Amino acid sequence: MRIEADLDLCQGHAMCSMEAPDVFTVAKHGTVEILMDTVPERLRADVEAAVEYCPTRALSIVED
């Protein structure tokens, strides 16, 4: 699984980095940065929560 981020939608709320800190980081006053090209299955639940709780719906999961 991969994650895609729409940086035009991202407002830097950092909900994603709270839900999945191993996968996402957000610099202060910045936008999301995805830390992994391919997300391991063990992190799926965290990533799904990050996508669900993103207030601007800037994140999406792409199945390989």
C-alpha positions, 0 to 999 in steps of 0.5 A, spaced: 500 500 500 502 507 498 499 513 500 498 519 496 497 526 499 494 532 495 498 538 498 493 543 495 488 540 500 493 539 506 493 545 511 498 542 516 493 540 522 498 534 523 492 529 525 496 524 520 502 524 524 498 523 531 495 517 528 501 514 524 508 518 526 512 512 523 509 514 516 507 522 516 511 528 519 508 535 518 513 541 519 510 547 523 506 551 519 508 546 513 504 540 509 504 533 510 511 529 508 510 521 507 516 518 510 515 511 506 514 509 499 511 503 501 507 502 507 508 495 511 501 491 513 503 492 520 501 500 520 495 499 516 490 501 521 494 507 523 494 509 516 487 508 515 486 512 521 490 518 519 486 518 512 479 518 516 481 523 521 484 528 516 480 534 516 481 536 509 481 529 506 488 530 503 490 523 504 488 517 500 490 510 500 493 506 494 493 499 494 499 496 490 
